[in-house]
Amino acid sequence: MKNIMKYCLGLFALIAITLTLFNSGTTEQSAVQAQTIKRVPASDLEVKLSYAPIVREAAPAVVNIYTKRVIRTRGYTSPFMNDPFFRRFFGGGGASVPRERIERSLGSGVIVRTEGIIVTNHHVIEGADEITVALSDRREYEAEVVLKDESTDLAILRINPENEVLPVLEFSEATEVEVGDLVLAIGNPFGVGQSVTSGIVSALARTQVGESDDYQFFIQTDAAVNPGNSGGALIGMDGKLVGINTSIYSRSGGSNGIGFAIPVNMVDFVVTSALNGGEIIRPWFGATGQAVTSEIAESLGYDRPGGVLVDNVYPNSPADRAGIEPGDVVLSIDGEHVFDTQGLRYFIGLAKVGGELELEILSGDEQKTLTIELEVAPEVPPRHITDLQGDHIFENLTVANLSPSYSAEIGVNMFEKGVIILEIDRSSPVRRLNVLRAGDIFENIDDQNIDDVESLEDILEDIGDEVSFSVRRSGRLIQCEARGRGRYSCR
């Protein structure tokens, strides 16, 4: 009997514990369900959750930019003017009268300094004869160009606000921008007026975008960006400038949800350069390379692609003095991972001349940290731009000496040396041969090597109508023989 009573008491205790646990679990589940049940908003604040406060603060600093360009064309001349009868009655000697037409374009810009400094895209104001800036409150100002930088597609304008303090957008920290961040694009799409679109940061460090490879390192966003948004602001949820909208990926001319913005750290670099003398001075690395693709990584025995494989180092350049050698792989610059040559160029381009950068490199199986001291590219020899004169077939060619500095300026490989042809005047005898092009580099004339403009001019003093010469074009050697001023052969 005692054993039965113990059993019953134990059973009751077990049931009590089970019921307690069940009730506890039910209570928790009910609480969770209560949180997920849809309900009527409890206040106006919950109803009015929006981007309006951010836009209210940021929008006044985003401006519309209107440009005007005068295009001069030759006027139309009627064929009847060749007839003396018509000339007698209608006048004119048959000469065409130049005509002018006005080409207008539009874009956007961002005020970044209270005294009237504005950032926009280079392509927005390129070739403009007049630039007008319209503020969000409809005030308009004529603008002057402080700096244009085609390589980054940025331009800096200045307006005179006449002692009025203008609204500005503060710069965000580029390192704080992450994929997935909410962003707003503010600009003037299609000229309809200032508009705001929302989206997220879709990707960072986008390269291989567009035709130019200069300093490409874009923020990608799905916030609708259309023609007219160029030069406008991409802002974060703190109301600070994240980037300058610059281009879209489109097959129809409209937004397909892929827009690109220049990161704020490059914008800051160009603005600072404009305000400190109006000239951009970029440091020289002194080495070239190629992105480590899957195939290259496999051939080198690496487990993944990434980094830049150095293939050539300029003697006594910053890269050479730091100890970088052909075959090394640059992995990162100041902690920022490098995946291709555009990324390498971008991070070096942001640095200051006279400063230092830390590079993580892979040399064989050994990973090293190297410090590179930055300097400007040397102009040795001086460019010595010259119009060739004399009684020879190269008369009226414009030529110059190549150097690391001048080569970078005109977009030529820094390892090219010698004398480059800049322009071939229409009056030049060699133009009729239709052999040479701007960009060709003289190798030799009459078997005499050409090192610089001075040696070229010395050689030209003694040549006749029959002459042999060689030029380099895109790594290819072209050899020609001219027999008089109208006959030639090339191979």
Secondary structure, 3 states (H helix, E strand, C coil): CHHHHHHHHHHHHHHHHHHHHHHHHHHHHHHHHHHHCCCCCCCHHHHCCCCHHHHHHHHHHEEEEEEEEEEEECCCCCHHHHCHHHHHHHCCCCCCCCEEEEEEEEEEEEEEECCCEEEEEHHHHCCCCEEEEECCCCCEEECEEEEEECCCCEEEEECCCCCCCCCCCCECCHHHCCCCCEEEEEECHHHCCCEEEEEEEEEEEECCCCCCCCCCCEEEECCCCCCCCCCCEEECCCCCEEEEEEEECCCCCCCCCCEEEEEHHHHHHHHHHHHCCCCCCCCECCEEEEECCHHHHHHHCCCCCCCEEEEEECCCCHHHHHCCCCCCEEEEECCEECCCHHHHHHHHHCCCCCCEEEEEEEECCEEEEEEEECECCCCCCCCCCEECCCCCCCCCEEEEECCHHHHHHHCCCCCCCCEEEEEECCCCHHHHHCCCCCCCEEEEECCEECCCHHHHHHHHCCCCCEEEEEEEECCEEEEEEEECCCEEEEC
